[in-house]
């Protein structure tokens, strides 16, 4: 997690490759691969913009000495195209700056509402075993009324936490694929923030597994007044 947080905002694909080399199946492995692909695509687009072929040649002049219509249209279109290349800025980044200049309030509102709501979690109580059971039937009844409900509750919490982590990872990758770097980073940070919650849900569920054999090992002894 600390490794990912140190490279999450980077624009250097080598750092994401280093993360994948260390954690090929890590929580953010899919997002790291998506960022590498996006950065490669942005670099290729910048190189095409800077290539000599993108510059209108003198041979594009019409017999009258005026630029050919296609050349004029190309220049007109480039005047409204995202800035890239000479300044070393990706189009998506420049577009983000333009959006911020137009309406910072709207941008923050979008960022604030982009995060999916965290799932609700039910409190898992402390499971305590009795010192003994009066009969096997009492033990089975205790299992059904005390132990099994806790298992179901903790399992549901864990399933919701896992599903939410997967959702955040998927949405972050989708935002990155659309060029929404700030949105992708926002979702990735929310995923890192939610990870302790998911870990707690997992540990609470795992802690109940060894309780079953202990429940079965509780002695059965004749209780006072039993016939």
N, CA, C and O of each residue as an XYZ file, in Angstrom:
908
protein
N       0.835     -1.205      0.000
C       0.000      0.000      0.000
C       0.870      1.256      0.000
O       0.613      2.189     -0.761
N       1.904      1.284      0.855
C       2.786      2.446      0.901
C       3.511      2.624     -0.422
O       3.708      3.749     -0.882
N       3.909      1.511     -1.037
C       4.577      1.562     -2.339
C       3.648      2.191     -3.362
O       4.054      3.083     -4.107
N       2.391      1.726     -3.404
C       1.455      2.260     -4.397
C       1.189      3.739     -4.157
O       1.129      4.514     -5.112
N       1.030      4.141     -2.920
C       0.768      5.547     -2.627
C       1.920      6.432     -3.073
O       1.710      7.596     -3.413
N       3.140      5.891     -3.074
C       4.300      6.689     -3.477
C       4.391      6.872     -4.987
O       5.072      7.785     -5.453
N       3.713      6.014     -5.766
C       3.805      6.113     -7.231
C       2.469      6.416     -7.890
O       2.420      6.585     -9.108
N       1.385      6.490     -7.126
C       0.044      6.606     -7.716
C      -0.106      7.816     -8.616
O      -0.789      7.742     -9.637
N       0.528      8.947     -8.255
C       0.373     10.179     -9.028
C       1.463     10.362    -10.080
O       1.520     11.403    -10.736
N       2.316      9.374    -10.245
C       3.443      9.507    -11.171
C       2.994      9.444    -12.626
O       1.974      8.838    -12.953
N       3.779     10.085    -13.496
C       3.564      9.995    -14.939
C       4.714      9.225    -15.599
O       4.895      9.281    -16.815
N       5.478      8.516    -14.784
C       6.596      7.721    -15.288
C       6.180      6.251    -15.313
O       6.004      5.656    -14.250
N       6.018      5.644    -16.500
C       5.589      4.240    -16.562
C       6.563      3.288    -15.884
O       6.169      2.206    -15.450
N       7.833      3.680    -15.788
C       8.825      2.800    -15.164
C       8.486      2.536    -13.702
O       8.752      1.449    -13.189
N       7.899      3.525    -13.029
C       7.548      3.330    -11.621
C       6.417      2.322    -11.464
O       6.405      1.535    -10.518
N       5.467      2.349    -12.396
C       4.381      1.372    -12.334
C       4.887     -0.028    -12.704
O       4.402     -1.026    -12.171
N       5.857     -0.099    -13.613
C       6.454     -1.392    -13.951
C       7.209     -1.956    -12.749
O       7.214     -3.165    -12.518
N       7.845     -1.066    -11.989
C       8.539     -1.508    -10.775
C       7.546     -2.064     -9.760
O       7.813     -3.071     -9.104
N       6.391     -1.396     -9.637
C       5.343     -1.892     -8.730
C       4.880     -3.279     -9.157
O       4.725     -4.168     -8.319
N       4.655     -3.471    -10.478
C       4.191     -4.772    -10.976
C       5.240     -5.855    -10.772
O       4.907     -7.010    -10.507
N       6.520     -5.474    -10.898
C       7.581     -6.457    -10.685
C       7.603     -6.931     -9.236
O       7.890     -8.094     -8.954
N       7.293     -6.009     -8.317
C       7.294     -6.365     -6.899
C       5.990     -7.020     -6.467
O       5.981     -7.908     -5.614
N       4.880     -6.570     -7.068
C       3.556     -7.076     -6.672
C       2.735     -7.402     -7.919
O       1.775     -6.691     -8.218
N       3.091     -8.464     -8.657
C       2.371     -8.787     -9.901
C       0.898     -9.093     -9.693
O       0.096     -8.925    -10.613
N       0.533     -9.536     -8.505
C      -0.876     -9.835     -8.213
C      -1.409     -8.926     -7.116
O      -2.373     -9.278     -6.435
N      -0.795     -7.760     -6.936
C      -1.190     -6.842     -5.885
C      -2.562     -6.240     -6.107
O      -3.156     -6.386     -7.176
N      -3.057     -5.564     -5.089
C      -4.395     -4.974     -5.141
C      -4.526     -3.972     -6.274
O      -5.596     -3.837     -6.868
N      -3.426     -3.257     -6.579
C      -3.483     -2.216     -7.600
C      -2.780     -2.641     -8.890
O      -2.437     -1.795     -9.715
N      -2.561     -3.956     -9.071
C      -1.862     -4.427    -10.266
C      -2.623     -4.065    -11.537
O      -2.026     -3.610    -12.512
N      -3.937     -4.266    -11.527
C      -4.739     -3.935    -12.706
C      -4.686     -2.458    -13.030
O      -4.596     -2.078    -14.197
N      -4.742     -1.624    -12.007
C      -4.683     -0.181    -12.218
C      -3.305      0.239    -12.718
O      -3.194      1.139    -13.550
N      -2.252     -0.411    -12.213
C      -0.901     -0.096    -12.679
C      -0.754     -0.407    -14.165
O      -0.167      0.377    -14.910
N      -1.287     -1.552    -14.596
C      -1.218     -1.895    -16.023
C      -2.009     -0.900    -16.864
O      -1.587     -0.529    -17.959
N      -3.151     -0.472    -16.352
C      -3.965      0.500    -17.088
C      -3.239      1.833    -17.208
O      -3.321      2.490    -18.246
N      -2.529      2.239    -16.159
C      -1.797      3.499    -16.212
C      -0.632      3.408    -17.194
O      -0.347      4.369    -17.909
N       0.041      2.263    -17.234
C       1.132      2.082    -18.192
C       0.605      2.204    -19.612
O       1.216      2.864    -20.453
N      -0.537      1.562    -19.880
C      -1.126      1.620    -21.221
C      -1.551      3.042    -21.570
O      -1.362      3.491    -22.700
N      -2.124      3.749    -20.597
C      -2.585      5.110    -20.871
C      -1.411      6.041    -21.140
O      -1.467      6.860    -22.057
N      -0.339      5.922    -20.343
C       0.835      6.766    -20.539
C       1.492      6.495    -21.886
O       1.973      7.418    -22.543
N       1.512      5.209    -22.304
C       2.079      4.870    -23.609
C       1.253      5.490    -24.728
O       1.804      5.994    -25.707
N      -0.068      5.453    -24.582
C      -0.949      6.044    -25.590
C      -0.771      7.554    -25.659
O      -0.740      8.131    -26.746
N      -0.655      8.198    -24.492
C      -0.465      9.648    -24.465
C       0.863     10.045    -25.086
O       0.953     11.060    -25.778
N       1.909      9.235    -24.836
C       3.220      9.514    -25.406
C       3.194      9.375    -26.917
O       3.789     10.180    -27.634
N       2.498      8.344    -27.401
C       2.406      8.143    -28.849
C       1.660      9.294    -29.515
O       2.032      9.734    -30.602
N       0.617      9.775    -28.868
C      -0.149     10.895    -29.419
C       0.701     12.156    -29.469
O       0.632     12.919    -30.433
N       1.508     12.378    -28.424
C       2.383     13.548    -28.400
C       3.420     13.478    -29.507
O       3.710     14.484    -30.155
N       3.984     12.283    -29.728
C       4.987     12.120    -30.779
C       4.399     12.360    -32.154
O       5.055     12.936    -33.022
N       3.138     11.912    -32.363
C       2.500     12.158    -33.663
C       2.264     13.645    -33.882
O       2.388     14.141    -35.001
N       1.924     14.351    -32.811
C       1.685     15.794    -32.924
C       2.966     16.537    -33.257
O       2.942     17.528    -33.988
N       4.103     16.054    -32.715
C       5.381     16.727    -32.933
C       6.073     16.308    -34.217
O       7.072     16.929    -34.583
N       5.600     15.293    -34.919
C       6.301     14.766    -36.085
C       6.280     15.763    -37.231
O       5.339     16.549    -37.340
N       7.327     15.751    -38.116
C       7.388     16.677    -39.254
C       6.187     16.559    -40.169
O       5.811     17.533    -40.821
N       5.566     15.365    -40.230
C       4.438     15.169    -41.136
C       3.231     15.987    -40.730
O       2.327     16.209    -41.536
N       3.210     16.449    -39.451
C       2.066     17.234    -38.995
C       2.166     18.687    -39.429
O       1.207     19.443    -39.275
N       3.328     19.096    -39.975
C       3.542     20.469    -40.421
C       3.173     20.584    -41.893
O       3.635     19.777    -42.700
N       2.362     21.552    -42.263
C       1.922     21.732    -43.642
C       3.111     22.125    -44.506
O       3.805     23.094    -44.199
N       3.353     21.390    -45.572
C       4.477     21.663    -46.466
C       4.110     22.721    -47.487
O       2.935     23.016    -47.707
N       5.143     23.293    -48.111
C       4.922     24.319    -49.124
C       4.208     23.762    -50.338
O       3.553     24.511    -51.063
N       4.318     22.471    -50.574
C       3.676     21.866    -51.738
C       2.169     21.832    -51.599
O       1.466     21.470    -52.542
N       1.659     22.210    -50.417
C       0.214     22.198    -50.220
C      -0.448     23.448    -50.771
O      -1.657     23.620    -50.612
N       0.328     24.340    -51.426
C      -0.240     25.555    -51.992
C      -0.962     25.250    -53.290
O      -0.518     24.408    -54.071
N      -2.082     25.938    -53.523
C      -2.841     25.774    -54.760
C      -2.175     26.587    -55.863
O      -1.321     27.426    -55.573
N      -2.545     26.359    -57.123
C      -1.941     27.112    -58.232
C      -2.063     28.614    -58.053
O      -1.219     29.352    -58.562
N      -3.067     29.090    -57.357
C      -3.235     30.530    -57.187
C      -2.298     31.107    -56.146
O      -2.259     32.319    -55.934
N      -1.541     30.232    -55.496
C      -0.619     30.689    -54.471
C      -1.211     30.704    -53.085
O      -0.512     30.998    -52.115
N      -2.522     30.385    -52.970
C      -3.165     30.328    -51.664
C      -3.085     28.912    -51.114
O      -3.006     27.954    -51.883
N      -3.104     28.772    -49.824
C      -3.072     27.415    -49.252
C      -4.253     26.599    -49.734
O      -5.359     27.114    -49.893
N      -4.005     25.318    -49.964
C      -5.076     24.420    -50.387
C      -6.125     24.337    -49.301
O      -5.800     24.497    -48.125
N      -7.393     24.088    -49.664
C      -8.470     24.028    -48.656
C      -8.175     23.080    -47.521
O      -8.467     23.381    -46.363
N      -7.593     21.925    -47.842
C      -7.316     20.957    -46.782
C      -6.323     21.500    -45.781
O      -6.423     21.238    -44.582
N      -5.338     22.277    -46.291
C      -4.342     22.846    -45.390
C      -4.964     23.887    -44.484
O      -4.638     23.969    -43.300
N      -5.889     24.707    -45.061
C      -6.561     25.723    -44.259
C      -7.404     25.074    -43.180
O      -7.400     25.515    -42.030
N      -8.142     24.004    -43.556
C      -8.981     23.317    -42.591
C      -8.142     22.697    -41.489
O      -8.527     22.687    -40.319
N      -6.955     22.167    -41.898
C      -6.091     21.544    -40.906
C      -5.611     22.563    -39.892
O      -5.582     22.287    -38.692
N      -5.226     23.765    -40.379
C      -4.753     24.794    -39.459
C      -5.874     25.292    -38.565
O      -5.671     25.554    -37.380
N      -7.072     25.423    -39.152
C      -8.205     25.886    -38.351
C      -8.540     24.894    -37.256
O      -8.847     25.281    -36.129
N      -8.482     23.607    -37.592
C      -8.790     22.584    -36.591
C      -7.753     22.561    -35.492
O      -8.078     22.377    -34.319
N      -6.453     22.757    -35.892
C      -5.397     22.705    -34.889
C      -5.491     23.856    -33.906
O      -5.002     23.757    -32.780
N      -6.124     24.960    -34.328
C      -6.249     26.109    -33.429
C      -7.133     25.789    -32.241
O      -7.000     26.401    -31.181
N      -8.049     24.820    -32.414
C      -8.973     24.457    -31.335
C      -8.620     23.113    -30.715
O      -9.342     22.641    -29.836
N      -7.539     22.488    -31.142
C      -7.149     21.183    -30.613
C      -6.471     21.364    -29.266
O      -5.940     22.441    -28.995
N      -6.471     20.327    -28.396
C      -5.776     20.418    -27.112
C      -4.296     20.684    -27.312
O      -3.694     20.158    -28.248
N      -3.708     21.486    -26.453
C      -2.289     21.805    -26.552
C      -1.482     20.582    -26.155
O      -1.779     19.949    -25.141
N      -0.478     20.243    -26.928
C       0.377     19.101    -26.598
C       1.675     19.262    -27.345
O       1.777     20.091    -28.249
N       2.676     18.472    -26.975
C       3.904     18.414    -27.752
C       4.961     19.348    -27.231
O       5.756     18.966    -26.372
N       4.989     20.592    -27.744
C       6.084     21.493    -27.447
C       6.244     21.734    -25.956
O       7.362     21.806    -25.445
N       5.128     21.858    -25.265
C       5.198     22.102    -23.822
C       5.342     20.817    -23.033
O       5.534     20.859    -21.818
N       5.253     19.672    -23.699
C       5.379     18.391    -23.021
C       4.184     18.037    -22.176
O       4.316     17.277    -21.217
N       3.004     18.570    -22.506
C       1.800     18.324    -21.717
C       0.863     17.395    -22.456
O       0.642     17.560    -23.656
N       0.300     16.405    -21.744
C      -0.683     15.527    -22.342
C      -1.985     16.291    -22.562
O      -2.330     17.157    -21.758
N      -2.718     15.985    -23.644
C      -3.989     16.677    -23.907
C      -4.955     16.601    -22.740
O      -5.636     17.579    -22.431
N      -5.020     15.437    -22.083
C      -5.965     15.286    -20.969
C      -5.621     16.232    -19.828
O      -6.504     16.767    -19.158
N      -4.298     16.433    -19.612
C      -3.881     17.315    -18.527
C      -4.233     18.765    -18.845
O      -4.692     19.507    -17.976
N      -4.012     19.164    -20.105
C      -4.356     20.527    -20.514
C      -5.862     20.745    -20.417
O      -6.318     21.806    -19.989
N      -6.633     19.728    -20.821
C      -8.086     19.837    -20.733
C      -8.525     19.981    -19.285
O      -9.479     20.700    -18.989
N      -7.833     19.301    -18.386
C      -8.168     19.418    -16.964
C      -7.915     20.836    -16.470
O      -8.711     21.380    -15.704
N      -6.797     21.443    -16.908
C      -6.508     22.817    -16.521
C      -7.571     23.776    -17.049
O      -7.975     24.710    -16.356
N      -8.021     23.536    -18.282
C      -9.048     24.391    -18.874
C     -10.352     24.289    -18.073
O     -11.020     25.290    -17.812
N     -10.696     23.051    -17.691
C     -11.921     22.852    -16.914
C     -11.830     23.528    -15.552
O     -12.801     24.113    -15.073
N     -10.651     23.443    -14.931
C     -10.456     24.094    -13.640
C     -10.620     25.608    -13.760
O     -11.203     26.250    -12.887
N     -10.098     26.170    -14.854
C     -10.189     27.613    -15.046
C     -11.632     28.057    -15.244
O     -12.026     29.129    -14.784
N     -12.423     27.226    -15.934
C     -13.812     27.585    -16.191
C     -14.659     27.513    -14.932
O     -15.465     28.405    -14.670
N     -14.480     26.456    -14.154
C     -15.333     26.302    -12.969
C     -14.694     25.355    -11.975
O     -14.875     24.140    -12.055
N     -13.938     25.920    -11.032
C     -13.329     25.078    -10.011
C     -14.385     24.469     -9.107
O     -14.255     23.324     -8.673
N     -15.437     25.238     -8.821
C     -16.490     24.714     -7.955
C     -17.142     23.497     -8.547
O     -17.407     22.529     -7.836
N     -17.408     23.524     -9.845
C     -18.052     22.395    -10.499
C     -17.126     21.192    -10.511
O     -17.579     20.059    -10.347
N     -15.851     21.424    -10.701
C     -14.900     20.318    -10.729
C     -14.851     19.620     -9.379
O     -14.838     18.390     -9.316
N     -14.825     20.387     -8.305
C     -14.790     19.771     -6.975
C     -16.084     19.027     -6.689
O     -16.072     17.988     -6.029
N     -17.196     19.551     -7.180
C     -18.474     18.878     -6.976
C     -18.489     17.540     -7.682
O     -18.957     16.542     -7.132
N     -17.970     17.520     -8.913
C     -17.917     16.264     -9.654
C     -17.026     15.268     -8.932
O     -17.376     14.095     -8.800
N     -15.853     15.745     -8.457
C     -14.945     14.848     -7.767
C     -15.553     14.293     -6.494
O     -15.332     13.137     -6.131
N     -16.341     15.155     -5.807
C     -16.923     14.720     -4.539
C     -18.014     13.687     -4.751
O     -18.194     12.801     -3.917
N     -18.750     13.786     -5.863
C     -19.851     12.857     -6.103
C     -19.408     11.643     -6.905
O     -20.204     10.731     -7.130
N     -18.149     11.617     -7.341
C     -17.683     10.501     -8.157
C     -17.433      9.253     -7.320
O     -17.427      8.142     -7.850
N     -17.227      9.426     -6.023
C     -16.919      8.280     -5.171
C     -18.193      7.518     -4.825
O     -19.162      8.115     -4.357
N     -18.204      6.206     -5.050
C     -19.376      5.413     -4.653
C     -19.474      5.342     -3.135
O     -18.463      5.360     -2.434
N     -20.687      5.262     -2.644
C     -20.901      5.205     -1.193
C     -20.334      3.905     -0.625
O     -20.446      2.843     -1.237
N     -19.733      4.008      0.538
C     -19.209      2.812      1.201
C     -20.370      1.950      1.691
O     -21.382      2.475      2.155
N     -20.227      0.634      1.591
C     -21.313     -0.239      2.056
C     -21.440     -0.195      3.574
O     -20.455      0.005      4.285
N     -22.641     -0.379      4.050
C     -22.866     -0.420      5.497
C     -22.385     -1.755      6.050
O     -22.508     -2.793      5.399
N     -21.841     -1.714      7.252
C     -21.319     -2.908      7.909
C     -22.071     -3.138      9.218
O     -22.301     -2.204      9.987
N     -22.449     -4.388      9.459
C     -23.112     -4.749     10.708
C     -22.061     -5.068     11.769
O     -21.032     -5.676     11.474
N     -22.328     -4.657     12.985
C     -21.393     -4.916     14.077
C     -21.354     -6.410     14.391
O     -22.389     -7.052     14.564
N     -20.143     -6.942     14.460
C     -19.952     -8.355     14.805
C     -19.620     -8.431     16.292
O     -18.574     -7.946     16.723
N     -20.493     -9.028     17.061
C     -20.276     -9.113     18.501
C     -19.189    -10.121     18.868
O     -18.717    -10.885     18.026
N     -18.814    -10.102     20.119
C     -17.810    -11.041     20.628
C     -18.475    -12.389     20.885
O     -19.509    -12.467     21.549
N     -17.874    -13.440     20.355
C     -18.435    -14.786     20.525
C     -17.808    -15.436     21.751
O     -16.589    -15.590     21.828
N     -18.638    -15.808     22.694
C     -18.164    -16.435     23.924
C     -18.772    -17.825     24.063
O     -19.966    -18.020     23.836
N     -17.943    -18.774     24.435
C     -18.387    -20.154     24.615
C     -18.779    -20.398     26.070
O     -18.153    -19.854     26.980
N     -19.797    -21.201     26.292
C     -20.146    -21.568     27.675
C     -19.141    -22.583     28.211
O     -18.386    -23.186     27.448
N     -19.139    -22.759     29.493
C     -18.217    -23.720     30.098
C     -18.617    -25.152     29.781
O     -17.756    -26.025     29.675
N     -19.911    -25.402     29.630
C     -20.386    -26.750     29.328
C     -21.787    -26.681     28.739
O     -22.460    -25.654     28.822
N     -22.214    -27.783     28.146
C     -23.591    -27.940     27.667
C     -24.238    -29.074     28.448
O     -23.582    -30.035     28.847
N     -25.530    -28.936     28.651
C     -26.237    -29.990     29.380
C     -26.484    -31.213     28.503
O     -26.672    -32.321     29.005
N     -26.480    -30.998     27.174
C     -26.710    -32.117     26.259
C     -26.224    -31.729     24.870
O     -25.938    -30.563     24.596
N     -26.136    -32.727     24.001
C     -25.751    -32.456     22.616
C     -26.797    -31.589     21.928
O     -26.475    -30.772     21.065
N     -28.052    -31.777     22.319
C     -29.118    -30.957     21.736
C     -28.942    -29.484     22.115
O     -29.180    -28.589     21.304
N     -28.519    -29.250     23.362
C     -28.264    -27.871     23.790
C     -27.109    -27.257     22.993
O     -27.149    -26.089     22.607
N     -26.090    -28.070     22.759
C     -24.946    -27.580     21.987
C     -25.371    -27.227     20.563
O     -24.977    -26.184     20.040
N     -26.164    -28.081     19.937
C     -26.621    -27.818     18.570
C     -27.502    -26.571     18.508
O     -27.431    -25.788     17.560
N     -28.323    -26.405     19.525
C     -29.181    -25.221     19.571
C     -28.348    -23.953     19.736
O     -28.657    -22.918     19.145
N     -27.284    -24.039     20.547
C     -26.393    -22.893     20.738
C     -25.689    -22.546     19.425
O     -25.519    -21.374     19.091
N     -25.289    -23.569     18.698
C     -24.641    -23.365     17.396
C     -25.566    -22.612     16.448
O     -25.152    -21.662     15.785
N     -26.823    -23.047     16.391
C     -27.769    -22.447     15.444
C     -28.212    -21.043     15.853
O     -28.487    -20.203     14.995
N     -28.281    -20.790     17.140
C     -28.815    -19.503     17.606
C     -27.745    -18.451     17.890
O     -28.046    -17.257     17.891
N     -26.497    -18.874     18.131
C     -25.441    -17.924     18.477
C     -24.293    -17.899     17.460
O     -23.898    -16.839     16.975
N     -23.771    -19.085     17.152
C     -22.585    -19.139     16.292
C     -22.922    -18.889     14.824
O     -22.275    -18.069     14.172
N     -23.920    -19.583     14.304
C     -24.252    -19.470     12.881
C     -24.652    -18.050     12.471
O     -24.218    -17.596     11.412
N     -25.454    -17.332     13.252
C     -25.774    -15.947     12.872
C     -24.544    -15.048     12.777
O     -24.470    -14.183     11.904
N     -23.572    -15.255     13.681
C     -22.345    -14.462     13.612
C     -21.551    -14.782     12.354
O     -20.993    -13.887     11.719
N     -21.504    -16.063     11.995
C     -20.814    -16.471     10.769
C     -21.447    -15.792      9.557
O     -20.747    -15.238      8.710
N     -22.753    -15.838      9.483
C     -23.454    -15.237      8.338
C     -23.247    -13.724      8.286
O     -23.056    -13.156      7.211
N     -23.287    -13.082      9.439
C     -23.124    -11.629      9.490
C     -21.710    -11.224      9.072
O     -21.535    -10.316      8.259
N     -20.701    -11.901      9.631
C     -19.312    -11.574      9.297
C     -19.002    -11.886      7.838
O     -18.254    -11.153      7.192
N     -19.570    -12.966      7.319
C     -19.355    -13.316      5.911
C     -19.957    -12.261      4.991
O     -19.366    -11.915      3.968
N     -21.131    -11.750      5.353
C     -21.772    -10.710      4.547
C     -20.952     -9.424      4.565
O     -20.798     -8.768      3.535
N     -20.429     -9.064      5.732
C     -19.563     -7.883      5.818
C     -18.345     -8.030      4.925
O     -17.989     -7.109      4.190
N     -17.708     -9.193      4.990
C     -16.503     -9.439      4.203
C     -16.808     -9.394      2.709
O     -16.028     -8.844      1.932
N     -17.929     -9.967      2.309
C     -18.303     -9.966      0.892
C     -18.566     -8.549      0.393
O     -18.178     -8.199     -0.722
N     -19.223     -7.735      1.212
C     -19.490     -6.345      0.815
C     -18.193     -5.552      0.697
O     -18.035     -4.740     -0.215
N     -17.266     -5.789      1.622
C     -15.989     -5.071      1.585
C     -15.189     -5.443      0.341
O     -14.619     -4.572     -0.315
N     -15.145     -6.733      0.015
C     -14.415     -7.179     -1.173
C     -15.030     -6.589     -2.433
O     -14.314     -6.121     -3.318
N     -16.350     -6.610     -2.512
C     -17.035     -6.070     -3.691
C     -16.761     -4.576     -3.849
O     -16.605     -4.086     -4.967
N     -16.703     -3.855     -2.728
C     -16.458     -2.411     -2.804
C     -15.029     -2.126     -3.250
O     -14.802     -1.202     -4.032
N     -14.073     -2.896     -2.770
C     -12.685     -2.719     -3.197
C     -12.547     -2.978     -4.696
O     -11.854     -2.239     -5.394
N     -13.204     -4.019     -5.185
C     -13.158     -4.317     -6.617
C     -13.820     -3.204     -7.430
O     -13.347     -2.855     -8.511
N     -14.907     -2.652     -6.907
C     -15.600     -1.563     -7.599
C     -14.702     -0.337     -7.712
O     -14.620      0.271     -8.780
N     -14.031      0.033     -6.630
C     -13.147      1.194     -6.652
C     -11.997      0.999     -7.632
O     -11.631      1.922     -8.359
N     -11.428     -0.210     -7.649
C     -10.334     -0.492     -8.576
C     -10.806     -0.405    -10.018
O     -10.111      0.147    -10.870
N     -11.996     -0.952    -10.296
C     -12.528     -0.918    -11.668
C     -12.837      0.513    -12.106
O     -12.496      0.906    -13.221
N     -13.476      1.285    -11.243
C     -13.816      2.663    -11.594
C     -12.568      3.511    -11.799
O     -12.540      4.381    -12.670
N     -11.537      3.259    -10.998
C     -10.290      4.004    -11.155
C      -9.640      3.703    -12.498
O      -9.143      4.605    -13.172
N      -9.646      2.423    -12.887
C      -9.078      2.044    -14.184
C      -9.893      2.634    -15.332
O      -9.329      3.073    -16.334
N     -11.213      2.645    -15.190
C     -12.068      3.211    -16.236
C     -11.846      4.720    -16.370
O     -11.820      5.248    -17.482
N     -11.689      5.407    -15.249
C     -11.433      6.847    -15.297
C     -10.106      7.135    -15.981
O      -9.991      8.086    -16.754
N      -9.111      6.315    -15.694
C      -7.805      6.488    -16.323
C      -7.887      6.257    -17.819
O      -7.271      6.984    -18.599
N      -8.647      5.244    -18.224
C      -8.793      4.952    -19.652
C      -9.451      6.109    -20.397
O      -9.218      6.291    -21.592
N     -10.273      6.891    -19.697
C     -10.939      8.047    -20.307
C     -10.079      9.307    -20.235
O     -10.483     10.369    -20.710
N      -8.890      9.186    -19.637
C      -8.025     10.351    -19.503
C      -8.301     11.194    -18.278
O      -7.743     12.282    -18.140
N      -9.155     10.713    -17.381
C      -9.492     11.451    -16.164
C      -8.500     11.072    -15.066
O      -8.791     10.234    -14.213
N      -7.327     11.700    -15.101
C      -6.271     11.339    -14.160
C      -6.656     11.701    -12.731
O      -6.447     10.911    -11.810
N      -7.214     12.890    -12.545
C      -7.579     13.309    -11.191
C      -8.653     12.399    -10.606
O      -8.600     12.052     -9.426
N      -9.632     12.009    -11.433
C     -10.668     11.098    -10.957
C     -10.112      9.732    -10.622
O     -10.514      9.116     -9.635
N      -9.177      9.250    -11.449
C      -8.554      7.950    -11.201
C      -7.776      7.965     -9.892
O      -7.862      7.030     -9.096
N      -7.017      9.035     -9.680
C      -6.242      9.136     -8.441
C      -7.151      9.274     -7.223
O      -6.855      8.733     -6.157
N      -8.256      9.999     -7.383
C      -9.208     10.154     -6.283
C      -9.774      8.802     -5.861
O      -9.883      8.512     -4.669
N     -10.133      7.980     -6.841
C     -10.680      6.655     -6.552
C      -9.618      5.739     -5.961
O      -9.910      4.939     -5.072
N      -8.379      5.854     -6.454
C      -7.293      5.031     -5.918
C      -7.007      5.385     -4.458
O      -6.738      4.505     -3.641
N      -7.067      6.674     -4.139
C      -6.848      7.091     -2.751
C      -7.991      6.623     -1.847
O      -7.766      6.247     -0.697
N      -9.206      6.648     -2.371
C     -10.343      6.143     -1.596
C     -10.188      4.642     -1.349
O     -10.530      4.142     -0.277
N      -9.671      3.933     -2.349
C      -9.434      2.499     -2.190
C      -8.411      2.243     -1.090
O      -8.585      1.348     -0.264
N      -7.332      3.045     -1.086
C      -6.315      2.895     -0.044
C      -6.879      3.250      1.328
O      -6.513      2.635      2.330
N      -7.770      4.242      1.373
C      -8.383      4.637      2.640
C      -9.346      3.573      3.154
O      -9.484      3.381      4.362
N     -10.008      2.886      2.230
C     -11.002      1.881      2.631
C     -10.355      0.539      2.961
O     -10.987     -0.310      3.590
N      -9.127      0.337      2.552
C      -8.472     -0.964      2.751
C      -8.465     -1.415      4.212
O      -8.723     -2.593      4.458
N      -8.183     -0.550      5.204
C      -8.235     -1.007      6.601
C      -9.620     -1.504      7.011
O      -9.734     -2.433      7.810
N     -10.674     -0.890      6.467
C     -12.035     -1.342      6.765
C     -12.248     -2.749      6.215
O     -12.804     -3.617      6.887
N     -11.793     -2.956      4.977
C     -11.922     -4.276      4.361
C     -11.092     -5.316      5.115
O     -11.512     -6.463      5.269
N      -9.923     -4.908      5.577
C      -9.068     -5.834      6.322
C      -9.722     -6.228      7.641
O      -9.654     -7.388      8.046
N     -10.349     -5.276      8.307
C     -11.042     -5.574      9.564
C     -12.170     -6.573      9.340
O     -12.351     -7.503     10.126
N     -12.933     -6.374      8.254
C     -14.024     -7.300      7.941
C     -13.485     -8.702      7.685
O     -14.090     -9.691      8.097
N     -12.349     -8.782      7.004
C     -11.742    -10.090      6.729
C     -11.264    -10.759      8.022
O     -11.480    -11.954      8.225
N     -10.620     -9.989      8.886
C     -10.100    -10.558     10.132
C     -11.225    -11.005     11.059
O     -11.106    -12.027     11.734
N     -12.318    -10.241     11.095
C     -13.455    -10.635     11.938
C     -14.063    -11.944     11.453
O     -14.469    -12.784     12.256
N     -14.122    -12.111     10.154
C     -14.657    -13.370      9.618
C     -13.683    -14.518      9.864
O     -14.096    -15.610     10.256
N     -12.410    -14.281      9.637
C     -11.411    -15.341      9.819
C     -11.313    -15.780     11.271
O     -11.036    -16.947     11.551
N     -11.539    -14.852     12.197
C     -11.426    -15.181     13.621
C     -12.481    -16.181     14.068
O     -12.310    -16.837     15.096
N     -13.565    -16.309     13.319
C     -14.628    -17.239     13.705
C     -14.354    -18.671     13.253
O     -14.957    -19.606     13.778
N     -13.463    -18.855     12.297
C     -13.197    -20.207     11.786
C     -12.706    -21.172     12.867
O     -13.228    -22.283     12.960
N     -11.722    -20.789     13.687
C     -11.260    -21.737     14.717
C     -12.237    -21.910     15.878
O     -12.015    -22.748     16.751
N     -13.307    -21.131     15.896
C     -14.255    -21.232     17.000
C     -15.152    -22.462     16.887
O     -15.660    -22.953     17.895
N     -15.348    -22.960     15.674
C     -16.228    -24.119     15.517
C     -15.676    -25.360     16.221
O     -16.404    -25.978     16.999
N     -14.410    -25.753     15.979
C     -13.910    -26.921     16.716
C     -13.886    -26.698     18.226
O     -14.058    -27.642     18.997
N     -13.677    -25.466     18.644
C     -13.709    -25.189     20.085
C     -15.132    -25.346     20.626
O     -15.327    -25.798     21.755
N     -16.107    -24.975     19.826
C     -17.504    -25.156     20.227
C     -17.828    -26.638     20.368
O     -18.498    -27.052     21.315
N     -17.352    -27.419     19.427
C     -17.611    -28.856     19.474
C     -16.876    -29.535     20.631
O     -17.254    -30.624     21.063
N     -15.825    -28.883     21.125
C     -15.032    -29.478     22.207
C     -15.540    -29.100     23.596
O     -15.036    -29.609     24.597
N     -16.526    -28.218     23.665
C     -17.084    -27.856     24.980
C     -17.706    -29.111     25.600
O     -18.503    -29.788     24.951
N     -17.356    -29.420     26.826
C     -17.850    -30.668     27.437
C     -19.367    -30.672     27.647
O     -19.992    -29.639     27.891
N     -19.913    -31.850     27.544
C     -21.338    -32.056     27.826
C     -21.436    -32.762     29.181
O     -20.916    -33.864     29.358
N     -22.091    -32.130     30.104
C     -22.194    -32.675     31.466
C     -23.622    -32.521     31.965
O     -24.332    -31.585     31.599
N     -24.018    -33.453     32.798
C     -25.369    -33.424     33.355
C     -25.549    -32.174     34.208
O     -24.771    -31.912     35.126
N     -26.574    -31.420     33.893
C     -26.837    -30.182     34.629
C     -27.740    -30.464     35.838
O     -28.487    -31.442     35.859
N     -27.653    -29.607     36.813
C     -28.474    -29.766     38.021
C     -29.946    -29.692     37.664
O     -30.374    -28.781     36.955
N     -30.719    -30.645     38.151
C     -32.148    -30.681     37.884
C     -32.503    -31.418     36.622
O     -33.680    -31.653     36.348
N     -31.480    -31.795     35.828
C     -31.768    -32.536     34.596
C     -32.078    -33.974     34.935
O     -31.530    -34.533     35.886
N     -32.971    -34.579     34.144
C     -33.349    -35.976     34.381
C     -32.698    -36.879     33.343
O     -32.893    -38.094     33.372
